[in-house]
Amino acid sequence: MIESSNEKTGTKRHVSTDTREHIKDTLLLMLKTSHFRTIRITALCREAHIARGTFYLYYNTIDDLLEDIINDSLQLINSMTPKEKQGSLKKLQIMLNQTGDEELPKDSSLFPPCHKYLELEKYRFLVKDADVAPIIAQKIHQYESPKIVPVLMKELNMKQDEAELLFKFIVNGSSSVNRSLLELKENEWYRLQKKILQFILGGLKCDQWS
C-alpha cells in the first residue's frame, strides 16, 4: 500500500510540474506578439486551455508568473557559468583583452548576466518589452549584488551604498543597451558587447585588482 501511495504522489507531482511549465510556456508564446501589460489572465487561460482555477493553483497574479519565468532564465544563466568564475570582473577583463571578436561566442561563459541574456534563445526577446526589461534588470541586480558589491567595496574602497549604486548603474545601463543589440546579427552584438564591457571594466581598472 505504501508503494502505491508513493507512486500516486509522484504522478501528481509530475502532472503539477507539467501544468506549471505549460502555463509559463503559454505566457512566453503570448509575449512574442503582445505587450505584457495587455495580457489578461482570462486570455492566458483560454490560450493555455485551462480553467482560471487551475491558474490560481500556481500563481496569485500574472506578475507572479512573469517573475517565475525570469527566475528560470537567471538560473539557466547561472548554470552556464562555472562557479569559480562567477562574479570575477578581473578574469572577465583579461579574457576580453586576450580574445578576438570572432572567438567571443566560444568563450562567453564569463559574460555578466545582463550581457549573457542575449544568448538565451527562449528568453532573450523579453528584453524588448518595456515593462518586462526593468524587472529583468532588477532581478539581475538582486541575484548578483551579493557577489559583486563586496568586490567593488574592497577594490574601489567604497561604502556599501556607493557600491550598490554603482552596480545598479552598470546593470541598468547594460540592460538598456541590450534592447538595441537584439536587432543586430549575433557576431555584431558580441563585438559591441565586448566594447561596452571593456569600457566599464577599464573605468573600474579591474586589471589592477587583487
Number of C-alpha atoms within 10 A of each C-alpha: 6 6 8 9 9 11 12 11 12 12 11 12 12 11 12 14 12 12 17 18 12 15 23 18 15 17 23 19 13 15 19 13 8 13 15 20 13 8 14 11 14 13 14 20 18 12 14 17 12 15 12 14 10 13 21 12 10 15 16 10 12 18 13 12 18 19 15 14 19 19 16 14 19 21 12 13 19 18 11 16 18 10 10 7 14 20 21 17 23 17 16 22 23 14 16 20 11 9 15 12 16 12 13 18 13 8 13 20 19 21 26 22 26 23 22 21 24 22 16 13 8 13 16 16 18 21 24 18 16 14 13 19 19 15 15 24 21 14 16 22 22 11 16 17 17 12 12 18 23 16 19 22 16 14 14 14 11 16 13 14 11 14 21 20 11 14 18 19 13 16 20 19 13 20 24 18 16 23 18 12 18 17 12 11 9 13 14 15 18 23 16 16 21 22 14 15 20 19 13 15 18 13 9 16 16 21 14 9 14 8
